[in-house]
Amino acid sequence: MNIRNIFLFFPRIRVPCTGADPPEHRIQAGFNLGATAPVGLPATIRKINSYRPEFSPSLGYELSWRPSASHKWGAAIGVKLDYKGMTTKDEVMYFHTMITMEDASGKSEFEGAFTGKNKTTVRNAYVAFPISATYTPNDNWRINLAHTLPGYSAPISMAT
């Protein structure tokens, strides 16, 4: 999966605080370039006829803190919501398939090898919780060394 994040704006909101330097609140909005893809295409996919990444917005909130304005190191925590998706049309040969159908008469399953044209649409939503150490060399730059705690993902995948 090749995902690039581009953030459109980084507003700073200062909250009055006594004692140490007040924390900074950041709202991040942007979009992801790229889409969902298996690592290495399976040999059963013979030809890709079309590929279309979908609009993939990203929204986040971050709370960062430094002991004082003269300190270059600090810490940050946050929450981030990502949407990622794509649609592809391809031709497959001997593609392993399992179809499960459920209706009033009961549940039926079919499993086997499929050869023909395939259309796949993937839409996923992710919630992540980044924790990072921050380094601020000057007022114009800030570098994050982050670890993202896994959150919740809600995949919505369809194949026709």
Secondary structure, 3 states (H helix, E strand, C coil): CEEEEEEEECCEEECCCCCCCCCEEEEEEEEEEEECCCCCCCCCEEEEEEEEECCCEEEEEEEEECCCCCCCEEEEEEEEEEEEEEEEEEEEEEEEEEEEEEECCEEEEEEEEEEEEEEEEEEEEEEEEEEEEEEEEECCEEEEEEEEECCCEEEEEEEC
